[in-house]
Amino acid sequence: MKRKILASAVALVMGTMAAHASTILDGTKDQLRANGMIVQDRNSMSAYVDCLVSDAEVCQNYANTSLLYSGNLFPCAVDGCNEAGPGMPIELPGSEPIEFKASATWTIETNEAMVMYGILPPGVTHFGYETLVYERSESEIPNPGGKTPLQEGENPPDKKRVNGVIIDAAVGETRNEFTMKNVPNPDALGEGQVFVHIATPNQLLAAKIKQAFIDNGYPEEGINIKGLPEKHFTFSNDPAIGDSFRTIGRFARPFESEDAVMDWTSSKPVQLMRVTANEDTGYIPFPVEEEIDRLTGRQELKPWQRDNYRKWLRETKHEYGRYDASAVIKARDYSAEHCIETGSYCWGNNLDALYVDINDPETDKMMIVDFSNPDSQLVITGVDHVATNYAKFWNFGFYHPETGRAIATIDFDKVQLQEYDNRRPNPRKPVTFIERSADKNFFRLAVKSDCTGVNNCFEVDTSQSDGKFKIMMRTYVNPQTGTGPDFSEVVNPEFWVYKN
């Protein structure tokens, strides 16, 4: 049985854990308050969910078990929580539930900002903080007739308000290890790399908050501004019309140290505050953020490498024999602007990622691979995008075909294919999970329900889904661009099904 991990959530609510002290942050808050702004910072927290070991609801919808997720609960509006940004109920032993006046989704006025002051996680393969528009009011959607039907696997959560439409669409680029401005901790005795992240619709307010940090000794080069563009959104704390937003964190395995990252989550590494300025503070809107071009202008493999790759595929076919079916590789393409304009569901799209379905050639739906026969196998062969410097990390997720619950994940890094589980080593199982070419660019492996006597084999647990799985591939962050890879430039793997 998986266990739920919301690292530090309960402890933070109960006030038993102290945040990292920061004289710079305290001075910044004092200056903003002295200038007539309301700074709410007490009712806030970050909750961490690890889908590798958690059965939380968020892990049921094709979640990526290579990622540790964080939800960031900002203080509710000055006038209180509302339908679009509801407070979080806290159940205390022997008493009635109380409302913690912070919410994972937040509405915002043009004189407000959501501010994060955080320490980056230690030794992760990839990190990203993404701001999304979560829910819109039906009355604010200009083209509801253009709404795109839900795609396979998409399962929107329940709306929070009567007139709400869940769209969960990216607001521009994710701030990741390439694009998040950060600096060595400037506080006395401070440790780690720190960042400031200011999300607001108002350029004037962003500038004032930024200057307050600088005045108190925080370096300008560590300050990030996430402008919420007026063109796309309705800014109001009235739930009848105001758009709601959320900011989530993603932290990718392999970690240099699991214990170090878990210690980081429990130390309250990110402090959150809601800043509300006087209504006469002035207002200059932000333009729409320009997205980073995914194209590098170069294909992943050079001509001579393509010749070697064709040879590799021939050798793989010779080794495993004639397959029964070959999957169709199809990218999921989400347009945040389309979702915002039509009320379509963008499934929490992340511009850091290339999402790829593994489809059945006959139905063009996600292929269901059946491992209930122990002789059945799936052979995966292709180009390792990390080795070619076209991805920071990537993986294949194996999911329950009906619920979308993650059951297994195959992860790549620069050294080896890694399996994350708590089982003891079994001498009957293969020493290696993968075979690589001499230059490490190409790979092949078999996926089976029982790898006994089979080398270069990854074993999946068939007990949780009657041996049947759907597969999704995610490829994160091309180091050459700082955003997700382009589908047309990478060489996508082959998936060959052998039924017996």
MARPA-634485 format. One record per residue (C-alpha): residue in three letters; chain; x negated, y negated, z negated. Coordinates in nm, 2 decimals. Each point is the difference from the previous one (the first is absolute). Layout:
("ALA"; "A"; (X; Y; Z));
...
//
This chain:
("MET"; "A"; (0.00; 0.00; 0.00));
("LYS"; "A"; (-0.14; -0.34; 0.10));
("ARG"; "A"; (0.00; -0.26; -0.27));
("LYS"; "A"; (0.08; -0.37; 0.03));
("ILE"; "A"; (-0.28; -0.25; -0.03));
("LEU"; "A"; (0.08; -0.36; -0.05));
("ALA"; "A"; (-0.33; -0.09; -0.15));
("SER"; "A"; (0.04; -0.26; -0.27));
("ALA"; "A"; (0.36; -0.08; 0.08));
("VAL"; "A"; (0.15; 0.08; -0.34));
("ALA"; "A"; (-0.30; -0.12; -0.19));
("LEU"; "A"; (0.01; -0.34; 0.18));
("VAL"; "A"; (0.37; -0.04; -0.08));
("MET"; "A"; (-0.05; 0.08; -0.36));
("GLY"; "A"; (-0.30; -0.24; -0.02));
("THR"; "A"; (-0.24; 0.25; -0.13));
("MET"; "A"; (-0.27; -0.07; 0.26));
("ALA"; "A"; (-0.18; -0.32; 0.05));
("ALA"; "A"; (-0.08; -0.14; 0.35));
("HIS"; "A"; (-0.35; -0.09; 0.10));
("ALA"; "A"; (-0.07; -0.34; -0.16));
("SER"; "A"; (-0.07; -0.28; 0.24));
("THR"; "A"; (-0.08; -0.35; -0.11));
("ILE"; "A"; (0.02; -0.11; 0.36));
("LEU"; "A"; (0.35; 0.13; 0.04));
("ASP"; "A"; (0.11; -0.15; -0.34));
("GLY"; "A"; (-0.14; -0.33; 0.10));
("THR"; "A"; (0.17; 0.01; 0.34));
("LYS"; "A"; (0.34; 0.07; -0.17));
("ASP"; "A"; (-0.05; -0.29; -0.24));
("GLN"; "A"; (-0.08; -0.24; 0.28));
("LEU"; "A"; (0.30; 0.11; 0.20));
("ARG"; "A"; (0.23; -0.05; -0.31));
("ALA"; "A"; (-0.16; -0.34; -0.07));
("ASN"; "A"; (0.10; -0.09; 0.35));
("GLY"; "A"; (0.36; 0.07; -0.07));
("MET"; "A"; (0.02; 0.35; 0.14));
("ILE"; "A"; (0.17; 0.30; -0.17));
("VAL"; "A"; (-0.24; 0.30; -0.02));
("GLN"; "A"; (0.17; 0.33; -0.09));
("ASP"; "A"; (-0.26; 0.26; -0.08));
("ARG"; "A"; (0.13; 0.21; -0.30));
("ASN"; "A"; (0.26; 0.21; 0.18));
("SER"; "A"; (-0.20; 0.18; 0.26));
("MET"; "A"; (-0.19; 0.32; 0.07));
("SER"; "A"; (-0.14; 0.23; 0.26));
("ALA"; "A"; (0.12; 0.36; 0.00));
("TYR"; "A"; (-0.21; 0.27; 0.17));
("VAL"; "A"; (0.13; 0.31; 0.16));
("ASP"; "A"; (-0.22; 0.29; 0.12));
("CYS"; "A"; (0.20; 0.21; 0.25));
("LEU"; "A"; (-0.28; 0.26; -0.03));
("VAL"; "A"; (0.15; 0.11; -0.33));
("SER"; "A"; (0.33; -0.19; -0.04));
("ASP"; "A"; (0.35; 0.10; 0.09));
("ALA"; "A"; (0.12; -0.36; -0.02));
("GLU"; "A"; (0.27; -0.10; 0.25));
("VAL"; "A"; (-0.25; -0.21; 0.20));
("CYS"; "A"; (-0.19; 0.32; 0.08));
("GLN"; "A"; (0.30; 0.17; 0.16));
("ASN"; "A"; (0.00; -0.20; 0.33));
("TYR"; "A"; (-0.31; 0.11; 0.20));
("ALA"; "A"; (-0.23; -0.16; -0.25));
("ASN"; "A"; (-0.38; 0.03; 0.04));
("THR"; "A"; (-0.15; 0.21; -0.28));
("SER"; "A"; (-0.34; -0.14; 0.08));
("LEU"; "A"; (0.11; -0.34; -0.14));
("LEU"; "A"; (0.05; -0.13; -0.34));
("TYR"; "A"; (0.28; -0.26; 0.03));
("SER"; "A"; (0.07; -0.30; -0.22));
("GLY"; "A"; (0.33; -0.19; -0.04));
("ASN"; "A"; (-0.05; -0.35; -0.13));
("LEU"; "A"; (0.29; -0.14; -0.21));
("PHE"; "A"; (0.00; -0.38; -0.01));
("PRO"; "A"; (0.20; -0.21; -0.24));
("CYS"; "A"; (0.36; -0.07; 0.09));
("ALA"; "A"; (0.11; -0.35; 0.10));
("VAL"; "A"; (0.02; -0.27; -0.26));
("ASP"; "A"; (0.38; 0.03; 0.00));
("GLY"; "A"; (-0.03; 0.38; -0.06));
("CYS"; "A"; (0.00; 0.32; 0.20));
("ASN"; "A"; (0.25; 0.06; 0.27));
("GLU"; "A"; (0.14; 0.27; 0.23));
("ALA"; "A"; (-0.28; -0.04; 0.26));
("GLY"; "A"; (-0.27; -0.01; -0.27));
("PRO"; "A"; (0.14; 0.20; -0.29));
("GLY"; "A"; (-0.17; 0.04; -0.33));
("MET"; "A"; (-0.14; 0.34; -0.10));
("PRO"; "A"; (0.20; 0.19; -0.26));
("ILE"; "A"; (-0.21; 0.14; -0.28));
("GLU"; "A"; (0.14; 0.28; -0.22));
("LEU"; "A"; (-0.12; -0.01; -0.36));
("PRO"; "A"; (0.05; 0.29; -0.24));
("GLY"; "A"; (0.31; -0.05; -0.22));
("SER"; "A"; (0.11; -0.32; 0.15));
("GLU"; "A"; (0.19; -0.14; 0.31));
("PRO"; "A"; (-0.21; -0.06; 0.32));
("ILE"; "A"; (-0.15; -0.35; 0.03));
("GLU"; "A"; (-0.07; -0.19; 0.32));
("PHE"; "A"; (-0.37; -0.07; 0.07));
("LYS"; "A"; (0.03; -0.33; 0.18));
("ALA"; "A"; (-0.23; 0.10; 0.29));
("SER"; "A"; (0.07; 0.15; 0.33));
("ALA"; "A"; (-0.18; 0.19; 0.28));
("THR"; "A"; (0.20; -0.20; 0.25));
("TRP"; "A"; (0.02; -0.38; -0.03));
("THR"; "A"; (0.18; -0.29; 0.16));
("ILE"; "A"; (-0.18; -0.33; 0.03));
("GLU"; "A"; (0.07; -0.37; 0.04));
("THR"; "A"; (-0.21; -0.24; 0.21));
("ASN"; "A"; (-0.14; -0.15; -0.32));
("GLU"; "A"; (-0.12; 0.34; -0.13));
("ALA"; "A"; (-0.30; 0.23; 0.03));
("MET"; "A"; (-0.08; 0.36; -0.11));
("VAL"; "A"; (-0.36; 0.01; -0.11));
("MET"; "A"; (-0.22; 0.30; -0.06));
("TYR"; "A"; (-0.34; -0.01; -0.18));
("GLY"; "A"; (-0.16; 0.34; 0.02));
("ILE"; "A"; (-0.30; 0.22; -0.03));
("LEU"; "A"; (-0.05; 0.23; 0.30));
("PRO"; "A"; (-0.01; 0.38; -0.06));
("PRO"; "A"; (-0.34; 0.17; -0.03));
("GLY"; "A"; (-0.12; 0.24; 0.25));
("VAL"; "A"; (0.31; 0.05; 0.22));
("THR"; "A"; (-0.02; 0.09; 0.37));
("HIS"; "A"; (0.24; -0.27; 0.09));
("PHE"; "A"; (0.23; -0.25; -0.17));
("GLY"; "A"; (0.27; -0.23; 0.12));
("TYR"; "A"; (0.26; -0.24; -0.15));
("GLU"; "A"; (0.29; -0.05; 0.23));
("THR"; "A"; (0.29; -0.25; -0.02));
("LEU"; "A"; (0.33; 0.11; 0.16));
("VAL"; "A"; (0.34; -0.15; 0.04));
("TYR"; "A"; (0.21; 0.26; -0.16));
("GLU"; "A"; (0.37; -0.09; 0.03));
("ARG"; "A"; (0.20; -0.26; 0.19));
("SER"; "A"; (0.35; -0.13; -0.04));
("GLU"; "A"; (0.23; 0.10; 0.29));
("SER"; "A"; (0.09; -0.36; 0.05));
("GLU"; "A"; (-0.37; -0.09; 0.07));
("ILE"; "A"; (-0.06; 0.25; 0.27));
("PRO"; "A"; (0.02; -0.18; 0.34));
("ASN"; "A"; (0.04; 0.31; 0.23));
("PRO"; "A"; (0.16; 0.29; -0.18));
("GLY"; "A"; (0.12; 0.14; 0.33));
("GLY"; "A"; (-0.36; 0.08; 0.09));
("LYS"; "A"; (-0.05; 0.23; -0.29));
("THR"; "A"; (-0.20; 0.31; 0.07));
("PRO"; "A"; (0.14; 0.33; -0.12));
("LEU"; "A"; (-0.20; 0.18; -0.27));
("GLN"; "A"; (-0.28; 0.22; 0.13));
("GLU"; "A"; (-0.06; 0.36; -0.12));
("GLY"; "A"; (-0.13; 0.00; -0.36));
("GLU"; "A"; (0.11; -0.35; -0.08));
("ASN"; "A"; (0.21; -0.01; -0.31));
("PRO"; "A"; (0.06; -0.36; -0.13));
("PRO"; "A"; (0.06; -0.04; -0.37));
("ASP"; "A"; (0.33; -0.13; -0.13));
("LYS"; "A"; (0.05; -0.37; 0.04));
("LYS"; "A"; (-0.02; -0.21; -0.31));
("ARG"; "A"; (0.28; -0.24; 0.08));
("VAL"; "A"; (0.34; 0.03; 0.16));
("ASN"; "A"; (-0.09; -0.19; 0.31));
("GLY"; "A"; (-0.36; 0.13; 0.03));
("VAL"; "A"; (-0.18; 0.16; 0.28));
("ILE"; "A"; (-0.32; 0.19; -0.08));
("ILE"; "A"; (-0.27; -0.07; 0.27));
("ASP"; "A"; (-0.33; 0.04; -0.19));
("ALA"; "A"; (-0.21; -0.17; 0.27));
("ALA"; "A"; (-0.36; -0.12; -0.02));
("VAL"; "A"; (-0.06; -0.38; -0.05));
("GLY"; "A"; (-0.31; -0.01; 0.21));
("GLU"; "A"; (-0.32; 0.18; -0.07));
("THR"; "A"; (-0.09; 0.20; -0.31));
("ARG"; "A"; (-0.29; -0.14; -0.20));
("ASN"; "A"; (-0.25; 0.28; 0.00));
("GLU"; "A"; (-0.37; 0.06; -0.06));
("PHE"; "A"; (-0.08; -0.19; 0.31));
("THR"; "A"; (0.25; -0.29; -0.03));
("MET"; "A"; (0.05; -0.05; -0.37));
("LYS"; "A"; (-0.22; -0.29; -0.12));
("ASN"; "A"; (-0.16; 0.10; -0.32));
("VAL"; "A"; (-0.30; -0.11; -0.22));
("PRO"; "A"; (-0.21; 0.14; -0.29));
("ASN"; "A"; (0.19; -0.06; -0.32));
("PRO"; "A"; (-0.08; -0.37; -0.09));
("ASP"; "A"; (0.12; 0.03; -0.36));
("ALA"; "A"; (-0.26; 0.03; -0.27));
("LEU"; "A"; (-0.08; 0.37; -0.05));
("GLY"; "A"; (0.25; 0.08; 0.27));
("GLU"; "A"; (-0.04; 0.31; 0.21));
("GLY"; "A"; (0.09; 0.12; 0.34));
("GLN"; "A"; (0.12; -0.18; 0.31));
("VAL"; "A"; (0.30; -0.23; -0.05));
("PHE"; "A"; (0.26; -0.17; 0.23));
("VAL"; "A"; (0.27; -0.26; -0.01));
("HIS"; "A"; (0.31; 0.06; 0.23));
("ILE"; "A"; (0.26; -0.28; 0.03));
("ALA"; "A"; (0.33; 0.09; 0.18));
("THR"; "A"; (0.22; -0.31; 0.07));
("PRO"; "A"; (0.20; -0.17; 0.27));
("ASN"; "A"; (-0.15; -0.34; -0.08));
("GLN"; "A"; (-0.34; -0.11; 0.12));
("LEU"; "A"; (-0.01; -0.29; -0.24));
("LEU"; "A"; (0.07; 0.22; -0.30));
("ALA"; "A"; (-0.26; 0.25; 0.12));
("ALA"; "A"; (-0.26; -0.27; 0.02));
("LYS"; "A"; (0.08; -0.13; -0.36));
("ILE"; "A"; (-0.03; 0.35; -0.15));
("LYS"; "A"; (-0.32; 0.07; 0.20));
("GLN"; "A"; (-0.15; -0.33; -0.13));
("ALA"; "A"; (0.09; 0.08; -0.36));
("PHE"; "A"; (-0.20; 0.33; 0.03));
("ILE"; "A"; (-0.29; -0.19; 0.15));
("ASP"; "A"; (0.01; -0.27; -0.27));
("ASN"; "A"; (-0.03; 0.27; -0.26));
("GLY"; "A"; (-0.31; 0.16; 0.15));
("TYR"; "A"; (0.14; 0.26; 0.24));
("PRO"; "A"; (-0.18; 0.01; 0.34));
("GLU"; "A"; (0.21; -0.11; 0.30));
("GLU"; "A"; (-0.13; 0.29; 0.21));
("GLY"; "A"; (0.19; 0.25; -0.22));
("ILE"; "A"; (0.34; -0.16; 0.05));
("ASN"; "A"; (0.26; 0.16; 0.24));
("ILE"; "A"; (0.31; -0.18; 0.12));
("LYS"; "A"; (0.30; 0.20; 0.12));
("GLY"; "A"; (0.22; -0.25; 0.18));
("LEU"; "A"; (0.36; 0.10; 0.03));
("PRO"; "A"; (0.12; -0.15; 0.33));
("GLU"; "A"; (0.31; -0.21; 0.01));
("LYS"; "A"; (0.09; 0.12; 0.35));
("HIS"; "A"; (0.08; 0.35; -0.12));
("PHE"; "A"; (0.13; -0.03; -0.35));
("THR"; "A"; (0.26; -0.15; -0.23));
("PHE"; "A"; (-0.15; -0.13; -0.32));
("SER"; "A"; (0.24; -0.01; -0.29));
("ASN"; "A"; (0.06; 0.16; -0.34));
("ASP"; "A"; (0.37; 0.02; 0.09));
("PRO"; "A"; (0.05; 0.37; 0.07));
("ALA"; "A"; (0.28; -0.07; 0.24));
("ILE"; "A"; (-0.25; -0.14; 0.25));
("GLY"; "A"; (-0.36; 0.03; -0.12));
("ASP"; "A"; (-0.24; 0.25; 0.15));
("SER"; "A"; (-0.18; 0.23; -0.25));
("PHE"; "A"; (-0.36; 0.09; 0.03));
("ARG"; "A"; (-0.24; 0.25; -0.17));
("THR"; "A"; (-0.38; 0.04; -0.02));
("ILE"; "A"; (-0.14; 0.35; -0.02));
("GLY"; "A"; (-0.35; 0.14; -0.04));
("ARG"; "A"; (-0.15; 0.31; 0.17));
("PHE"; "A"; (-0.33; 0.16; -0.12));
("ALA"; "A"; (-0.14; 0.28; 0.21));
("ARG"; "A"; (-0.18; 0.32; -0.10));
("PRO"; "A"; (-0.26; 0.13; -0.02));
("PHE"; "A"; (-0.09; -0.20; -0.31));
("GLU"; "A"; (-0.36; 0.00; -0.11));
("SER"; "A"; (0.14; 0.07; -0.35));
("GLU"; "A"; (0.36; 0.10; -0.07));
("ASP"; "A"; (-0.05; -0.09; -0.37));
("ALA"; "A"; (-0.14; -0.35; 0.09));
("VAL"; "A"; (0.31; -0.08; 0.22));
("MET"; "A"; (0.24; 0.13; -0.27));
("ASP"; "A"; (-0.18; -0.21; -0.26));
("TRP"; "A"; (0.04; -0.30; 0.24));
("THR"; "A"; (0.37; 0.05; 0.03));
("SER"; "A"; (0.05; 0.01; -0.38));
("SER"; "A"; (-0.20; -0.32; -0.06));
("LYS"; "A"; (0.26; -0.23; 0.15));
("PRO"; "A"; (-0.24; -0.10; 0.28));
("VAL"; "A"; (0.25; -0.23; 0.18));
("GLN"; "A"; (0.17; -0.29; -0.18));
("LEU"; "A"; (0.31; -0.14; 0.16));
("MET"; "A"; (0.18; -0.33; -0.04));
("ARG"; "A"; (0.28; -0.20; 0.15));
("VAL"; "A"; (-0.07; -0.37; 0.04));
("THR"; "A"; (0.30; -0.24; 0.04));
("ALA"; "A"; (-0.08; -0.36; 0.09));
("ASN"; "A"; (0.22; -0.31; -0.03));
("GLU"; "A"; (0.24; -0.03; 0.29));
("ASP"; "A"; (-0.17; -0.33; 0.10));
("THR"; "A"; (-0.33; 0.18; 0.05));
("GLY"; "A"; (0.04; -0.03; 0.38));
("TYR"; "A"; (0.03; 0.27; 0.26));
("ILE"; "A"; (-0.20; 0.09; 0.31));
("PRO"; "A"; (0.09; 0.34; 0.15));
("PHE"; "A"; (-0.24; 0.27; 0.12));
("PRO"; "A"; (-0.01; 0.11; 0.36));
("VAL"; "A"; (0.03; 0.37; 0.09));
("GLU"; "A"; (-0.32; 0.18; -0.08));
("GLU"; "A"; (-0.19; 0.11; 0.30));
("GLU"; "A"; (-0.06; 0.37; 0.00));
("ILE"; "A"; (-0.35; 0.15; 0.06));
("ASP"; "A"; (-0.04; 0.15; 0.34));
("ARG"; "A"; (-0.03; 0.38; -0.03));
("LEU"; "A"; (-0.18; 0.04; 0.33));
("THR"; "A"; (-0.38; 0.02; -0.01));
("GLY"; "A"; (-0.03; 0.01; 0.38));
("ARG"; "A"; (-0.18; 0.34; -0.02));
("GLN"; "A"; (0.13; 0.36; 0.01));
("GLU"; "A"; (-0.09; 0.21; -0.30));
("LEU"; "A"; (-0.21; 0.24; 0.21));
("LYS"; "A"; (-0.26; -0.10; 0.25));
("PRO"; "A"; (0.00; 0.18; 0.34));
("TRP"; "A"; (-0.27; 0.25; -0.10));
("GLN"; "A"; (0.18; 0.06; -0.33));
("ARG"; "A"; (0.32; 0.08; 0.19));
("ASP"; "A"; (-0.18; 0.27; 0.19));
("ASN"; "A"; (-0.12; 0.15; -0.32));
("TYR"; "A"; (0.35; -0.02; -0.15));
("ARG"; "A"; (0.15; 0.19; 0.30));
("LYS"; "A"; (-0.26; 0.27; -0.06));
("TRP"; "A"; (0.09; 0.00; -0.37));
("LEU"; "A"; (0.37; 0.06; 0.08));
("ARG"; "A"; (-0.09; 0.28; 0.24));
("GLU"; "A"; (-0.21; 0.17; -0.27));
("THR"; "A"; (0.29; -0.05; -0.25));
("LYS"; "A"; (0.25; 0.17; 0.24));
("HIS"; "A"; (-0.25; 0.28; 0.05));
("GLU"; "A"; (-0.04; 0.05; -0.37));
("TYR"; "A"; (0.37; 0.00; -0.10));
("GLY"; "A"; (0.16; 0.13; 0.32));
("ARG"; "A"; (0.32; -0.10; 0.18));
("TYR"; "A"; (0.24; -0.20; -0.21));
("ASP"; "A"; (0.38; 0.02; 0.00));
("ALA"; "A"; (0.06; -0.38; -0.01));
("SER"; "A"; (-0.19; -0.32; 0.01));
("ALA"; "A"; (0.14; -0.30; -0.18));
("VAL"; "A"; (0.07; -0.34; 0.15));
("ILE"; "A"; (-0.18; -0.29; -0.17));
("LYS"; "A"; (0.22; -0.31; -0.03));
("ALA"; "A"; (-0.07; -0.33; -0.18));
("ARG"; "A"; (0.26; -0.17; -0.21));
("ASP"; "A"; (0.01; -0.37; 0.10));
("TYR"; "A"; (0.16; -0.25; -0.24));
("SER"; "A"; (0.06; -0.36; 0.08));
("ALA"; "A"; (0.05; -0.20; -0.32));
("GLU"; "A"; (0.15; -0.29; 0.20));
("HIS"; "A"; (0.25; 0.23; 0.15));
("CYS"; "A"; (0.10; 0.14; -0.34));
("ILE"; "A"; (0.03; -0.35; -0.14));
("GLU"; "A"; (0.21; -0.13; 0.29));
("THR"; "A"; (0.23; 0.31; 0.03));
("GLY"; "A"; (0.01; 0.16; -0.34));
("SER"; "A"; (-0.17; 0.31; 0.12));
("TYR"; "A"; (-0.20; 0.21; -0.24));
("CYS"; "A"; (-0.38; -0.02; 0.02));
("TRP"; "A"; (-0.07; 0.27; -0.26));
("GLY"; "A"; (-0.25; -0.21; -0.19));
("ASN"; "A"; (-0.22; -0.02; 0.30));
("ASN"; "A"; (-0.37; -0.08; -0.07));
("LEU"; "A"; (-0.20; -0.17; 0.27));
("ASP"; "A"; (-0.31; 0.17; -0.14));
("ALA"; "A"; (0.14; 0.34; 0.12));
("LEU"; "A"; (0.06; 0.18; 0.32));
("TYR"; "A"; (0.30; 0.23; -0.06));
("VAL"; "A"; (0.02; 0.31; 0.22));
("ASP"; "A"; (0.27; 0.27; 0.02));
("ILE"; "A"; (-0.08; 0.36; 0.10));
("ASN"; "A"; (0.29; 0.08; 0.23));
("ASP"; "A"; (0.15; 0.31; 0.15));
("PRO"; "A"; (-0.05; 0.00; 0.38));
("GLU"; "A"; (0.35; 0.12; 0.07));
("THR"; "A"; (0.20; -0.22; -0.23));
("ASP"; "A"; (-0.23; -0.30; -0.04));
("LYS"; "A"; (0.09; 0.01; -0.37));
("MET"; "A"; (-0.25; 0.06; -0.28));
("MET"; "A"; (-0.12; 0.35; 0.04));
("ILE"; "A"; (0.08; 0.26; -0.27));
("VAL"; "A"; (-0.30; 0.23; -0.05));
("ASP"; "A"; (0.10; 0.33; -0.16));
("PHE"; "A"; (-0.27; 0.18; -0.21));
("SER"; "A"; (0.24; 0.25; -0.15));
("ASN"; "A"; (-0.17; 0.27; 0.20));
("PRO"; "A"; (-0.35; 0.03; -0.15));
("ASP"; "A"; (-0.15; 0.06; 0.34));
("SER"; "A"; (0.13; -0.33; 0.13));
("GLN"; "A"; (-0.24; -0.29; 0.02));
("LEU"; "A"; (-0.03; -0.36; 0.12));
("VAL"; "A"; (-0.33; -0.09; 0.16));
("ILE"; "A"; (-0.10; -0.37; -0.01));
("THR"; "A"; (-0.29; -0.12; 0.20));
("GLY"; "A"; (-0.11; -0.35; 0.10));
("VAL"; "A"; (-0.22; -0.30; -0.06));
("ASP"; "A"; (-0.08; -0.12; -0.35));
("HIS"; "A"; (0.09; -0.37; 0.00));
("VAL"; "A"; (-0.21; -0.07; -0.30));
("ALA"; "A"; (-0.31; 0.16; 0.16));
("THR"; "A"; (0.05; -0.22; 0.31));
("ASN"; "A"; (0.06; -0.31; -0.21));
("TYR"; "A"; (0.36; -0.05; 0.12));
("ALA"; "A"; (0.15; 0.06; -0.35));
("LYS"; "A"; (-0.08; -0.05; -0.36));
("PHE"; "A"; (0.20; 0.32; -0.09));
("TRP"; "A"; (0.27; 0.21; 0.15));
("ASN"; "A"; (0.20; 0.31; -0.08));
("PHE"; "A"; (0.27; 0.25; 0.09));
("GLY"; "A"; (0.29; 0.03; -0.24));
("PHE"; "A"; (0.21; 0.32; -0.03));
("TYR"; "A"; (0.36; -0.07; -0.11));
("HIS"; "A"; (0.32; 0.18; -0.09));
("PRO"; "A"; (0.20; 0.00; 0.32));
("GLU"; "A"; (0.32; -0.11; -0.16));
("THR"; "A"; (-0.10; -0.22; -0.30));
("GLY"; "A"; (-0.32; -0.15; 0.13));
("ARG"; "A"; (-0.17; 0.08; -0.32));
("ALA"; "A"; (-0.38; 0.02; 0.03));
("ILE"; "A"; (-0.14; 0.36; -0.06));
("ALA"; "A"; (-0.36; -0.01; 0.14));
("THR"; "A"; (-0.24; -0.25; 0.15));
("ILE"; "A"; (-0.31; 0.05; 0.21));
("ASP"; "A"; (-0.24; -0.29; -0.05));
("PHE"; "A"; (-0.31; -0.11; 0.19));
("ASP"; "A"; (-0.29; -0.19; -0.12));
("LYS"; "A"; (-0.36; -0.05; 0.14));
("VAL"; "A"; (-0.14; 0.31; -0.17));
("GLN"; "A"; (0.26; 0.28; -0.01));
("LEU"; "A"; (0.36; 0.10; 0.01));
("GLN"; "A"; (0.12; -0.02; -0.35));
("GLU"; "A"; (0.28; 0.19; -0.17));
("TYR"; "A"; (0.15; -0.14; -0.32));
("ASP"; "A"; (0.15; 0.25; -0.24));
("ASN"; "A"; (-0.05; 0.14; -0.34));
("ARG"; "A"; (-0.05; 0.36; 0.09));
("ARG"; "A"; (-0.31; 0.19; -0.10));
("PRO"; "A"; (-0.23; 0.11; 0.28));
("ASN"; "A"; (0.10; 0.33; 0.15));
("PRO"; "A"; (-0.29; 0.21; 0.13));
("ARG"; "A"; (0.23; 0.15; 0.26));
("LYS"; "A"; (0.07; -0.33; 0.16));
("PRO"; "A"; (-0.22; -0.18; 0.26));
("VAL"; "A"; (-0.30; -0.20; -0.11));
("THR"; "A"; (0.08; -0.27; 0.27));
("PHE"; "A"; (0.33; -0.14; 0.11));
("ILE"; "A"; (-0.13; -0.13; 0.33));
("GLU"; "A"; (-0.25; 0.05; 0.28));
("ARG"; "A"; (-0.17; -0.30; 0.15));
("SER"; "A"; (-0.20; -0.07; 0.31));
("ALA"; "A"; (-0.38; -0.06; -0.04));
("ASP"; "A"; (0.05; -0.38; 0.03));
("LYS"; "A"; (0.29; 0.02; -0.26));
("ASN"; "A"; (0.24; -0.17; 0.24));
("PHE"; "A"; (0.22; 0.30; 0.09));
("PHE"; "A"; (0.18; 0.24; -0.23));
("ARG"; "A"; (0.23; 0.31; -0.01));
("LEU"; "A"; (0.17; 0.20; -0.27));
("ALA"; "A"; (0.29; 0.24; -0.05));
("VAL"; "A"; (0.29; -0.06; -0.24));
("LYS"; "A"; (0.15; 0.31; -0.14));
("SER"; "A"; (0.20; 0.13; -0.30));
("ASP"; "A"; (-0.29; 0.24; -0.09));
("CYS"; "A"; (-0.36; -0.08; 0.10));
("THR"; "A"; (-0.14; 0.32; -0.14));
("GLY"; "A"; (-0.29; 0.11; 0.23));
("VAL"; "A"; (0.05; -0.30; 0.22));
("ASN"; "A"; (-0.27; -0.27; 0.00));
("ASN"; "A"; (0.07; -0.36; 0.11));
("CYS"; "A"; (0.35; 0.04; -0.14));
("PHE"; "A"; (0.22; -0.22; -0.21));
("GLU"; "A"; (0.26; 0.18; -0.21));
("VAL"; "A"; (0.35; -0.15; -0.07));
("ASP"; "A"; (0.24; 0.09; -0.27));
("THR"; "A"; (0.31; 0.14; 0.17));
("SER"; "A"; (0.20; 0.06; -0.31));
("GLN"; "A"; (0.14; -0.35; -0.02));
("SER"; "A"; (0.16; -0.01; 0.35));
("ASP"; "A"; (0.06; 0.36; 0.11));
("GLY"; "A"; (-0.32; -0.03; 0.20));
("LYS"; "A"; (0.13; -0.28; 0.23));
("PHE"; "A"; (-0.15; -0.34; 0.03));
("LYS"; "A"; (0.01; -0.32; 0.20));
("ILE"; "A"; (-0.33; -0.18; 0.06));
("MET"; "A"; (-0.08; -0.37; 0.02));
("MET"; "A"; (-0.34; -0.15; 0.07));
("ARG"; "A"; (-0.12; -0.34; -0.13));
("THR"; "A"; (-0.32; -0.18; 0.10));
("TYR"; "A"; (-0.11; -0.30; -0.20));
("VAL"; "A"; (-0.20; -0.31; 0.08));
("ASN"; "A"; (-0.24; -0.01; 0.29));
("PRO"; "A"; (-0.32; -0.15; -0.16));
("GLN"; "A"; (-0.06; -0.18; 0.33));
("THR"; "A"; (0.32; -0.21; -0.03));
("GLY"; "A"; (0.10; 0.01; -0.36));
("THR"; "A"; (0.35; 0.12; 0.09));
("GLY"; "A"; (0.16; 0.32; 0.12));
("PRO"; "A"; (-0.14; 0.19; 0.30));
("ASP"; "A"; (0.17; -0.03; 0.34));
("PHE"; "A"; (0.17; 0.31; 0.13));
("SER"; "A"; (-0.13; -0.05; 0.35));
("GLU"; "A"; (-0.37; -0.01; -0.10));
("VAL"; "A"; (-0.03; 0.30; -0.23));
("VAL"; "A"; (0.00; 0.37; 0.10));
("ASN"; "A"; (0.28; 0.17; -0.18));
("PRO"; "A"; (-0.04; 0.36; -0.12));
("GLU"; "A"; (0.14; 0.31; 0.15));
("PHE"; "A"; (0.25; 0.21; -0.20));
("TRP"; "A"; (0.04; 0.35; 0.12));
("VAL"; "A"; (0.26; 0.24; -0.15));
("TYR"; "A"; (-0.06; 0.38; -0.02));
("LYS"; "A"; (0.32; 0.17; -0.12));
("ASN"; "A"; (-0.16; 0.34; -0.08));
//
